[in-house]
Amino acid sequence: MQYNKSPISLREGRAYVEGVEVYDAIKMEIKFTPDIWTGRQLGERSPSSRWLGYTITGSMTRRRATKWLQDAIKKYLDTGLTPEFTIQGIMDDPNSDYQAANGPETVTAVGCVPSGDFLLMALDSEATGVLEDVVNFNIKDIV
């Protein structure tokens, strides 16, 4: 008999970039946002809506331990080719009610192109923390 509820712990999971686990990952999100048309016809009191397309985006916060992003920037500067990655997230909390009913959750995002600002250098004489990068992605598809 179970008396306590066990929601998913966000601490339980792993992140991968190009099949390599990101051991310095702190947080990862992948979001699906539908493009929505909304309208009404004469005589309708409430509008109808439908999905016309979508955008998939993501972000990953990590403590900088490797130069993979700096290497991608350098490669782009040398070749002019857009960096593109496959990113996978696995949410696997064996103590959650969700996993007991559905198993672990895996999302594989393909065609991930880094977007936004990239911190190349950060120095601060007053800093008490460590260097963390937040990398945002535009994602072509999830499989």
C-alpha positions in Angstrom: 0.0 0.0 0.0 1.3 3.5 -0.9 0.4 6.5 1.2 2.7 9.1 -0.2 2.6 10.7 -3.6 5.9 10.7 -5.6 6.0 13.4 -8.3 8.9 13.5 -10.7 12.1 14.8 -9.3 13.8 17.2 -11.8 17.1 16.2 -10.4 16.9 12.7 -11.9 18.0 12.6 -15.5 20.7 13.0 -18.0 21.6 15.3 -21.0 23.5 14.3 -24.1 25.0 16.3 -27.0 25.9 14.3 -30.0 25.7 11.1 -27.9 28.1 12.3 -25.3 26.7 12.8 -21.8 27.0 16.4 -20.5 28.4 15.7 -17.0 28.4 19.4 -16.1 24.8 19.9 -17.0 22.7 21.8 -14.4 19.4 22.3 -16.2 17.9 21.4 -19.5 14.5 22.2 -21.1 13.0 21.4 -24.5 9.8 23.2 -25.4 7.1 22.8 -28.1 5.2 25.9 -28.9 2.3 25.7 -31.4 1.5 28.5 -33.9 -2.2 29.1 -33.3 -4.8 30.6 -35.5 -7.8 31.9 -33.7 -10.9 33.4 -35.3 -14.7 33.3 -35.4 -17.5 33.6 -37.8 -20.6 35.8 -37.7 -22.9 34.7 -34.9 -20.2 32.8 -32.9 -19.7 33.9 -29.4 -16.4 32.2 -28.8 -13.6 31.8 -31.3 -12.3 28.6 -32.7 -8.6 27.8 -32.7 -6.3 25.4 -34.5 -2.6 24.6 -34.8 -1.0 25.8 -38.0 2.6 24.9 -37.2 5.0 24.9 -34.3 8.4 26.0 -33.0 10.6 23.8 -30.9 13.2 25.4 -28.7 15.5 24.4 -25.9 18.0 25.6 -23.4 20.8 24.0 -21.4 22.6 25.4 -18.4 26.0 23.9 -17.7 29.2 24.5 -15.7 31.9 25.1 -18.3 34.1 22.0 -18.3 34.8 21.5 -22.1 35.3 23.7 -25.1 32.6 22.2 -27.3 30.7 25.4 -27.8 33.9 27.5 -28.4 35.0 24.8 -30.9 31.7 25.1 -32.7 32.0 28.9 -32.9 35.6 28.5 -34.2 34.5 26.0 -36.8 31.7 28.3 -38.0 34.2 31.2 -38.3 36.6 29.1 -40.3 34.0 27.4 -42.6 30.8 29.5 -42.6 28.8 26.3 -41.9 26.0 26.5 -39.3 26.7 24.3 -36.3 24.0 21.7 -35.8 23.7 19.2 -33.0 21.5 16.3 -31.8 20.5 16.7 -28.1 18.8 14.1 -26.0 17.3 14.4 -22.5 16.3 11.5 -20.4 14.1 12.0 -17.3 14.3 8.8 -15.2 13.2 9.1 -11.6 12.6 5.5 -10.6 10.8 6.6 -7.4 8.2 8.7 -9.2 4.6 7.7 -9.8 4.9 8.9 -13.4 7.8 6.5 -14.2 6.1 3.7 -12.5 3.1 4.2 -14.8 4.9 5.3 -18.0 8.6 4.4 -17.8 11.4 6.9 -18.3 10.8 9.9 -20.6 13.3 10.4 -23.5 13.2 13.3 -25.9 15.7 13.4 -28.8 16.0 16.8 -30.6 17.6 16.9 -34.0 18.8 19.9 -36.0 19.6 21.9 -32.9 21.2 25.2 -33.8 22.6 27.3 -30.9 21.0 30.7 -30.7 21.4 33.8 -28.6 24.5 35.2 -27.0 27.6 33.1 -26.3 29.8 34.0 -23.4 33.4 33.8 -24.7 35.1 35.4 -21.6 34.0 36.3 -18.1 36.2 37.7 -15.4 34.9 39.2 -12.1 37.1 40.1 -9.1 33.9 40.1 -6.9 32.5 36.7 -8.1 31.8 34.0 -5.5 30.4 31.5 -7.9 31.6 29.4 -10.9 31.2 30.0 -14.6 27.9 28.7 -16.0 26.9 28.8 -19.6 23.2 29.0 -20.7 23.0 27.7 -24.3 19.7 28.3 -26.2 18.7 26.2 -29.2 16.3 26.4 -32.1 15.3 22.8 -32.9 14.2 21.5 -36.2 12.4 18.3 -35.0 12.0 15.8 -32.2 12.1 12.1 -32.8 
